[in-house]
Amino acid sequence: MSFIRKNWKFVVTTMISVLALAPAWLVISSNNKKSVSYDIQSVSPLVSEEQSDTHGLQVFFQGNQVAKPYVSVIKIINDGGVPIESRDFDGPIDIESGEITNLLAASVIGKQPDSIKARIEIKGKTISFMPTLLNPEDAITIKIITGNAKPAYKITGRISGIKNLSKYGMKDQTKEILAFSILTAGVFLFGIIMAILMDAHSERDKSFNICFIRTRSLFFIVAPCLIGMSITIGLFQKKYNLGNWYFFLIIIVAFIAGEIACNILKLHAKIKYEPVVE
């Protein structure tokens, strides 16, 4: 404790420097997780009840009339950052159409990339997507035709390292949210420190010292802040396909926010310490 009391400025500087690199680590660890998601893109009736009643439209499949036919499109995606090999599957991914639904047909209508060896099998009311290699961002799209009732899909599968299949866009993003929060705080901190350094260098106002840490020590905060920001922003750019403008916009916002904060601190110091003239 005595060391901390005597060297608290060094401790604070070190903690901030380590924290500045935390967002990059959080994003990298989030990207290194396995994840397979499904997206039920559409469930649409082939013939509306109004058309069927009014115009007498009927649908036949293999010579048999189909009541309440529906066409559905379901996409299965590797939305993680790790390849999933065939041996990682403990059986196929099963798509169940529902107890009162008649499963008529299913086919693969899309592959991303085209080289995926996508194979499905139909057993009763279940479509089984057989194990195959899925690299990050690989996806297959399946079209399903059902009858008798609107399908209520249940999609299940057992894959090594994945607890449950999730709906696309609904996976746990706690680490990314935390990384973005720390990144936002780091951007403002970077801007404030840069404003203080520029203020000290240009000696725009010698009357007020708004920083309790030596100017030299601030460089040890700025460096990891800039490195951490650059890595994290680069990872977000790659993951969400953001342009280079994103990085420059954040730097501009950081400088503007820092300058505003610096001036607010100066104004507060003037109000607090300026002598009152009676």
C-alpha positions in Angstrom: 0.0 0.0 0.0 2.9 2.4 0.8 4.2 1.8 -2.7 0.9 2.7 -4.3 0.6 5.9 -2.1 4.1 7.0 -3.1 3.8 6.0 -6.8 0.1 6.5 -7.4 0.7 8.5 -10.6 2.7 5.7 -12.0 0.0 3.1 -11.0 -2.8 5.2 -12.6 -0.8 5.7 -15.8 -0.1 2.0 -16.1 -3.7 1.0 -15.4 -5.0 3.4 -18.0 -2.4 2.1 -20.5 -3.4 -1.5 -19.9 -7.1 -0.6 -20.1 -6.5 1.1 -23.5 -5.4 -2.3 -25.0 -8.4 -4.2 -23.5 -10.9 -3.5 -26.3 -8.6 -5.1 -28.9 -8.2 -8.2 -26.7 -12.0 -8.4 -26.2 -12.8 -8.1 -30.0 -10.1 -10.7 -30.9 -11.4 -13.2 -28.3 -14.9 -12.6 -29.5 -13.9 -13.3 -33.1 -12.1 -16.5 -32.1 -15.4 -18.1 -30.9 -17.3 -20.8 -32.8 -20.8 -19.9 -33.8 -23.5 -21.3 -36.1 -26.7 -19.4 -36.6 -29.9 -19.9 -38.6 -32.0 -17.2 -40.3 -35.7 -18.0 -41.2 -35.8 -15.5 -44.0 -39.4 -16.1 -45.2 -42.4 -18.3 -44.5 -45.0 -17.4 -47.2 -48.2 -19.1 -48.4 -48.2 -20.2 -52.0 -51.9 -19.4 -52.3 -53.8 -17.1 -50.0 -57.0 -18.2 -48.5 -58.8 -15.4 -50.3 -57.5 -16.6 -53.7 -58.4 -20.2 -52.9 -61.9 -19.4 -51.8 -62.6 -16.8 -54.5 -60.9 -18.2 -57.6 -60.9 -21.9 -56.7 -57.1 -22.1 -57.0 -55.6 -25.4 -56.0 -52.1 -26.7 -55.6 -51.1 -30.3 -56.4 -47.8 -32.0 -55.5 -47.0 -35.3 -57.2 -50.6 -35.7 -58.1 -52.0 -35.0 -54.7 -53.8 -31.9 -53.7 -52.0 -29.8 -51.0 -54.0 -27.8 -48.5 -52.5 -24.6 -47.1 -49.1 -24.8 -49.0 -46.2 -22.8 -47.7 -42.8 -22.0 -49.1 -40.0 -21.2 -46.7 -36.4 -20.1 -47.0 -33.9 -20.8 -44.2 -30.3 -19.9 -44.2 -27.6 -21.6 -42.0 -24.5 -19.5 -41.4 -21.1 -19.8 -39.7 -21.1 -16.4 -38.1 -18.2 -17.1 -35.8 -14.5 -16.6 -36.4 -13.4 -20.2 -36.4 -13.8 -22.9 -39.1 -16.2 -25.8 -38.2 -15.0 -29.1 -39.6 -17.1 -32.1 -40.4 -15.7 -34.0 -37.4 -17.0 -31.2 -35.1 -20.6 -32.3 -35.8 -22.2 -34.9 -33.6 -24.8 -35.6 -36.2 -26.6 -33.4 -38.7 -28.4 -30.0 -38.1 -32.1 -30.9 -38.0 -34.8 -28.6 -39.2 -38.2 -29.8 -37.9 -41.3 -28.4 -39.7 -43.9 -29.1 -37.0 -46.2 -31.9 -35.9 -49.2 -30.9 -38.0 -47.3 -29.9 -41.1 -46.7 -32.1 -44.1 -43.1 -31.8 -45.4 -43.3 -32.0 -49.2 -39.9 -31.0 -50.6 -36.7 -29.3 -49.7 -33.6 -28.3 -51.8 -30.4 -26.2 -51.5 -30.9 -23.1 -53.5 -27.8 -21.1 -52.4 -24.2 -21.7 -51.3 -21.7 -19.2 -50.2 -19.1 -20.0 -51.5 -20.3 -22.4 -54.3 -17.6 -24.9 -53.4 -19.5 -26.0 -50.2 -20.5 -29.6 -50.3 -24.0 -29.1 -49.0 -26.2 -32.2 -48.7 -29.6 -32.5 -47.1 -31.8 -35.5 -46.4 -35.6 -35.6 -45.7 -36.9 -38.0 -43.1 -40.6 -37.6 -42.2 -41.1 -34.1 -41.0 -37.4 -33.4 -40.6 -34.8 -32.0 -43.0 -31.2 -32.9 -42.0 -28.3 -30.8 -43.1 -25.4 -33.3 -43.2 -22.0 -32.4 -41.6 -19.6 -30.5 -43.9 -16.8 -27.9 -43.6 -18.1 -24.4 -42.8 -15.5 -21.6 -42.8 -16.3 -18.2 -41.2 -19.1 -16.5 -43.2 -19.9 -19.6 -45.1 -23.6 -20.1 -45.6 -26.2 -22.4 -47.3 -29.8 -21.5 -48.2 -32.6 -24.1 -48.2 -36.0 -23.8 -49.7 -38.8 -25.8 -48.1 -42.3 -26.6 -49.3 -44.9 -27.7 -46.7 -48.6 -28.2 -46.6 -51.6 -28.6 -44.3 -50.6 -25.8 -41.9 -48.1 -23.0 -41.4 -44.8 -24.5 -40.4 -43.4 -23.9 -36.9 -39.7 -24.6 -37.4 -37.4 -26.0 -34.7 -33.7 -26.1 -35.6 -31.3 -28.1 -33.5 -27.8 -29.5 -33.7 -24.8 -30.6 -31.7 -21.5 -29.1 -32.6 -18.3 -29.2 -30.7 -17.6 -25.9 -28.9 -21.1 -24.5 -29.5 -23.7 -24.8 -26.8 -26.8 -24.0 -28.9 -27.6 -22.9 -32.4 -28.8 -19.3 -32.3 -31.0 -17.1 -34.5 -28.9 -14.9 -36.8 -28.1 -11.6 -35.2 -29.0 -12.8 -31.7 -25.7 -14.3 -30.5 -24.0 -13.1 -27.4 -22.2 -9.8 -28.1 -21.3 -8.9 -24.5 -17.6 -8.7 -25.3 -18.1 -6.5 -28.4 -20.4 -4.1 -26.5 -17.9 -3.9 -23.7 -15.1 -3.3 -26.2 -17.0 -0.6 -27.9 -17.8 1.1 -24.5 -14.1 1.1 -23.5 -13.1 2.2 -27.0 -15.5 5.2 -26.7 -14.1 6.1 -23.3 -10.6 5.7 -24.7 -11.4 8.0 -27.7 -12.5 10.8 -25.3 -9.5 10.2 -23.0 -7.1 10.3 -26.0 -8.7 13.5 -27.2 -8.4 15.1 -23.8 -4.8 14.1 -23.3 -3.9 15.4 -26.8 -5.6 18.7 -26.0 -3.7 19.0 -22.8 -0.4 18.1 -24.5 -1.0 20.7 -27.2 -2.0 23.2 -24.6 1.2 22.6 -22.6 3.4 22.6 -25.7 2.0 25.9 -27.1 1.7 27.4 -23.6 -1.6 29.0 -24.5 -2.5 29.5 -20.8 0.3 29.5 -18.2 -2.1 30.5 -15.4 -3.8 27.2 -14.9 -2.5 23.6 -14.6 -5.4 21.4 -15.4 -3.5 18.1 -15.2 -2.2 16.4 -12.0 0.1 14.1 -14.0 3.3 15.3 -15.5 3.2 16.1 -19.2 6.0 13.5 -19.9 3.9 10.8 -18.3 1.0 11.5 -20.5 2.9 10.2 -23.5 2.9 6.8 -21.9 -0.9 6.9 -21.9 -1.2 8.4 -25.4 0.9 5.6 -27.1 -1.1 2.6 -25.8 -4.4 4.5 -26.3 -3.5 5.1 -30.0 -2.3 1.5 -30.5 -5.4 0.1 -28.8 -7.7 2.4 -30.7 -6.1 1.6 -34.1 -6.2 -2.2 -33.5 -9.8 -2.2 -32.3 -11.1 0.2 -35.0 -9.3 -2.0 -37.6 -11.0 -5.1 -36.3 -14.4 -3.4 -36.3 -13.7 -2.2 -39.9 -12.9 -5.7 -41.0 -15.9 -7.3 -39.3 -18.6 -4.8 -40.3 -17.0 -3.8 -43.7 -16.5 -0.1 -42.6 -14.5 2.2 -44.8 -11.3 4.0 -43.9 -13.3 7.2 -43.2 -14.4 5.5 -40.0 -10.9 5.8 -38.5 -10.4 9.4 -39.5 -13.9 10.3 -38.2 -13.1 8.9 -34.8 -9.8 10.8 -34.6 -11.5 14.1 -35.6 -14.2 13.5 -33.0 -11.6 12.7 -30.4 -9.7 16.0 -31.0 -12.9 18.1 -30.9 -14.1 16.4 -27.7 -10.7 16.8 -26.1 -10.6 20.5 -26.9 -14.0 21.0 -25.5 -13.2 19.1 -22.3 -9.9 21.0 -21.9 -11.7 24.3 -22.2 -14.4 23.2 -19.7 -11.7 22.2 -17.2 -10.0 25.6 -17.6 -13.2 27.4 -17.2 -14.0 25.4 -14.0 -10.5 26.2 -12.7 -11.0 29.9 -13.3 -14.4 30.0 -11.6 -13.0 28.0 -8.6 -9.8 29.9 -8.0 -10.3 33.3 -9.4 -10.3 35.8 -6.4 -13.6 37.6 -5.7 -13.3 41.4 -6.0 -15.6 43.2 -3.5 
